[in-house]
Amino acid sequence: MHPAAIAFQDPARLHARCEIAGVRRRTLQPGYETTVAVPDEVWEPLPDGHPERFAPSVFTRDGGLVELFRLPDTVFDIPTATALVEMLGDAFPVTLGETTDRPGLASTHTDPETGFRLGLHVDNHQALPYPSRETARRRLCVNLGPGSRYLLLADTDIKSICRTVHHPYETHIPTTADLRMYVTLRRTVRVLRIRVDPGEGWLAPTAVLPYDESTADLPLPSVTASWLGHWDRGLFPPLI
C-alpha cells in the first residue's frame, strides 16, 4: 500500500460532500487521551482530479473498499437496520451497538473504559498482525438521524505507518499508537471529511485506515448503529 491507499467504490461522488485537511498532534487536550492525532481543521475542497487517486485497482479486495451508500426507505430505526445487516451475507456479524452524538463534536469516538476521545484511530477488535491486517472485518455504520455527521478517513494506511515507526514490522500488531508516533515524527497525513446524511451509511476497512467521526459545525444530534463483518461490495445502492 502507499499514502493514497484509500480506495472508494465510487470516488467520482466525493466532490459534493468531501473536504480535506492535514493532521496534527494534540497533547493534554481536555476530554481526549493524552496524545492524539486529529485534523488540523483547515478544511479545503477536494482538489479537481483528486478523487481519481482513490479509485480501486484490480487488486483491491472487497474488504479494502470504502463504500458510501443510501439505506432502503424501509430502514428507519435500529431494529430494521439490524434485520437488514443480518441478511447481508455474513453469518456472524459483530454488533458494536448504537450511539447518540450531540452536535458540535470534533471527535465522537471514545474509549469505552475511560470515556476519553480517541481522535483518529484504528479498530483492533481482531488484533491482527501486519501480514494479515487486510483480512480484518470492515466496519458498517448507518446514520439514522435526525442530523448529518461526518466520517473522517486518513489517506495513509496503518501498514504504511507501521513500516515507518517499527522495526521489525513484519510481526507487529499495528495500533493507534503507531499513528500517533508517525504524526509526532512530522510525517504527512491528510484526512478526508465526508458528510453522511440521515438515511445514509458507510463501509470502511477501519482496522487498516485510521478514522473517526465528527458532528462539528452541524446543528442536530445523530444516532448511529455499527457492525463489523465480511461483506461483498455493492450490497447497497450508492449515494446519488
HELIX and SHEET records of a PDB file:
HELIX    1   1 PRO A   11  ARG A   13  5                                   3    
HELIX    2   2 HIS A   50  PHE A   54  5                                   5    
HELIX    3   3 ASP A   62  GLY A   64  5                                   3    
HELIX    4   4 ILE A   78  VAL A   85  1                                   8    
HELIX    5   5 TYR A  130  THR A  135  5                                   6    
HELIX    6   6 ILE A  158  VAL A  165  1                                   8    
HELIX    7   7 THR A  176  THR A  184  1                                   9    
SHEET    1   A 6 ALA A   7  PHE A   8  0                                        
SHEET    2   A 6 LEU A  65  ARG A  70  1                                        
SHEET    3   A 6 GLU A 200  ALA A 204 -1                                        
SHEET    4   A 6 ARG A 138  PRO A 146 -1                                        
SHEET    5   A 6 SER A 222  GLY A 229 -1                                        
SHEET    6   A 6 VAL A  94  ASP A 101 -1                                        
SHEET    1   B 3 THR A  35  PRO A  39  0                                        
SHEET    2   B 3 CYS A  18  THR A  27 -1                                        
SHEET    3   B 3 GLU A  44  PRO A  45 -1                                        
SHEET    1   C 5 THR A  35  PRO A  39  0                                        
SHEET    2   C 5 CYS A  18  THR A  27 -1                                        
SHEET    3   C 5 ARG A 190  VAL A 196 -1                                        
SHEET    4   C 5 ARG A 149  ALA A 154 -1                                        
SHEET    5   C 5 TYR A 211  SER A 214 -1                                        
END                                                                             
